Amino acid sequence: MIREIETQLAAIERELSSLGTAVVDKLRRSQLQRDRQELEAAAAGDLSPADRVYLARHPGRPNIDDYTAALFQELFEQRGDRQCADDRSIWAGIGLFHGRPVTVVGHSKGKGLEENVARNFGMPNPEGYRKALRAMEQAEKFGRPIITFVDTPGAYPGLEAEARGQGEAIARLLMRMSALTVPVIAVVIGEGGSGGALALSVANTVIMLENAVYSVLSPEGFASILWKDSSRMEEACGVMKLTARDLLELGVADRILPEPSGGAHRDPQAVFRALDGLLWSRLRQLEGLTGSQLAAARYEKFRGMGTVLCPSER
Amino acid sequence: MNPFLQRKEQLFSLERRNRRSRQTAAPRQVPDNLFVQCPGCGKGFSRLALASNLYVCPGCGRHFKVSAYYRLSLVLDSGSFEELNRGLVSNDPLDFPGYGAKLEAARRVTGLTEGVITAVGRIGGMPAAVAALDSRFLMGSMGVAVGEKITRLIEHATQNRLPLVIFSASGGARMQEGILSLMQMAKTSAALQRHSQAGLLYISVMTDPTTGGVTASFASLGDIAIAEPGALIGFAGPRVIQQTIGQTLPEGFQSAEYLQEHGFLDAIVPRGQLRAVLVRLLRLHGRRAEA
């Protein structure tokens, strides 16, 4: 639904910019402006899970480059896994957040086809996860808090990725992140797809943007596995419980950051300001804990995922 | 509890399970007839010949999938098996359509309540915490209950300073439990981190197939990584990779042998030698400085 609204809005904008000052044009303009208001109201209404998947993947949606530029100063990018390669689909670096050094790690999709391709559409190879681990272990060494940005369709399912141990790279990161003695905050800004997203999300606090999604697998992959039909993607979105609100209820997300109506790309500055405030308050709370308390709190958070029943022994 | 009563209870439950499986279906890993044709070499064998060879093809050495109880019976000292958290199940957290019926069917066919068995026992006289996933139970997929049973086992091992052996056989995260299945990867890995920090040994044994979220969590985190010959081991499934790269995959891709060549396995051990290798490894890690 949101997709059609966006198309109509774009058409209205085009027509508005082509109108002159003649009386008919003025009449048309006020008509179009009324239409635009109605459409925007519709876009602000209840979004279906599939709408949110669409917004989470929107090409205009702010990505890690936008967030790092808006939130941190004196950025220094750290590249390479020190073993064999530099994976451009993971960004890692150091910057100042409210005057204090933090380590920033996140999935990087880039904007426009050329950047998308160079960064493999945000789908990391093992080298990306090993770079992330290197940056995080360094953060721990220097006592820097870690902020991660999650935005990936999933880890890259490629031949070389397998040869170089995709599973091992993710597993190692999950294991080590659980015991880090510095504050870790994860922000799901777009798509949180599968183990590739979880690998950067073993955090003390998981923040999700209102229209971000986070799921065990992409809806297409889910439909393909369960129903052998990837075109039933919208149906999959409906049953997967992948929206921020679902994940808050399931205890996977801790906080939801509201977005402007129509999505984060409609007013990125407002999103940056709100996220800045939320990150700062969470960080100050976490900094009140000792290293071992931080690790213990993170352990307990993930230890409690899911409920089990123990019916009478069979 | 009175050990005699407990023993009696165990015997009765075994008997109940046997009766149930006789009523419904025979084990699924081999066709339910007298002769089995090996999909590897095409030769036919009697079921008895295959079973007495530990479900390894006498012709070509192909390792058939086996059930979790059978798997543990091959490595544990007889009489030492003590199951933990049996009967533990998850609720259906997403109210997923049709999931309840699927679970019931899997329970009927396998006689298991969930896709993993966890236990403590002895291997060559040495105590160990062990788990075996069962690929007949919804592809051995990891949902909340599987993740919880494994995590409890690891925590039990950490508290009691036990070495840990996990036999993986899984298609990955259980789709029907959605994001909470994914979280089990973090949960089990975190528990292993504590086990490791306590200076304890974890041996991961990957059997056919070990893929997806299980590969990307506990299966890949062993101090010692072992696999059975020919086992399929990988993160993404071959079909997905083939679609991604648009070309046919090389022969033997994602086999245990391929993984060893790329540096991810210490050893490939045939089923018949597995127990002996585990005994040796436990012995090599058994005597610490205080001895």
Interface residues (C-beta under 8 A of the other chain):
Chain A: A155 Y156 P157 G158 L159 A161 E162 A163 R164 G165 Q166 G167 E168 I170 A171 R172 L174 M175 R176 S178 A179 S194 G195 L198 A199 S201 V202 Y214 S215 V216 L217 G221 F222 I225 L226 V239 M240 K241 L242 L247 L250 V252 R298 Y299 F302 R303 M305 G306 T307 V308 L309 C310 P311 S312 E313 R314
Chain B: E9 S13 R16 N85 R86 G87 L88 V89 S90 N91 P93 L94 F96 P97 T113 G143 V144 A145 G147 E148 T151 A173 M175 Q176 E177 G178 I179 L180 S181 L182 M183 Q184 M185 A186 K187 S189 A190 A191 L192 Q193 R194 S196 Q197 G212 G213 T215 A216 S217 F218 A219 S220 L221 G234 F235 A236 G237 V240 I241 T244 I245 L249 P250 F253 Q254 Y258 H262 G263 F264
